[in-house]
């Protein structure tokens, strides 16, 4: 239980940031969709943290959530570096 709790606490926030950030970047009109996505962020964060408790062991929670976080941020980096998404300044 301690492994799942620490995975939820440590990896829940960056994984939720990745999900909401990807949705914001891929939206057509960032000016209209950013605020609703920021309002939904807390619900996504709670959902990701609750999802950590669905794994059988704490090690699996760390591996799956950590892998998803690394893969997600790598995908965002590739999208930005390749010029496939435009970041509004």
N, C-alpha and C positions, 0 to 999 in steps of 0.2 A: 504494500500500500504506500510506503514511503517513496518508492521509486516512481510510482505513477503520479503521486502528488508533486514531486520535484520536477518531473517531466512536464506536467501541466503548468506549473508555476514558471519554469524557465523557458519552455519552448512554446507555450500558448500565445504569448504576446507577439514574438516575431512571426509566427505562423499566421496569426490573424492579420498582422500588418501586411504580410505578403498577399494574402487573399484579397483584402480590401484595396491594396495598392495596385494589384493586377487588374482588378475590376475598374478602378479609376483610370488607369492608363489605357485600357482597351475601350473605354467608353468614347463615344463619338464627340460629345460636347462636355468637356471637363468642367466648364463653368457651371453647368446645370446639374451634374451628377456627383460632384465632389461632396457637397454638404449632405445629401441623403446617405451616401456611402459612409461618411464619418459618423453619422447618427447610428448607422447599422453596425459600426465597428464593435461596440460593446457586446452586442448579441453574438457576433461572430467569435469574439474572444471567449465568451462564456461557453459557446458551443465547442470550440476547439479544446478548451480545458476539460469540459465534460467528456469529450471524445477520448481523452487520455485514459479514462477509467474503463473503457471498453476493451482494452488490451488485456491479455491473459497475465502478463508479468510486467514489472517495471522496466526491465531491459528491452522488451519489445516496444513499449511505449517510447522509450528514449530513441531506439533505433529508427522506428517508423516516423516519428515526429521530427527527429533530427534530420533524417534523410529527406523528408518532404520539405523542411525548411531550407536545407542546402540546395536542393534541386530547384525550389521556387526562386530563391535569390539568384541562382545561376541563370535561370530562364530570364528573369528581369534584366540581368546584366547583358545577356546576349541580345535581347530585344532592344535595349538602349544602345548598345555598341553597334549593332547592325543598322541602326537608324529606322527600325520598324515601328517604333513608337516615338512620339514627340512629347517631351516633358514641357509642360507650360511653365514659364518663368514668372 
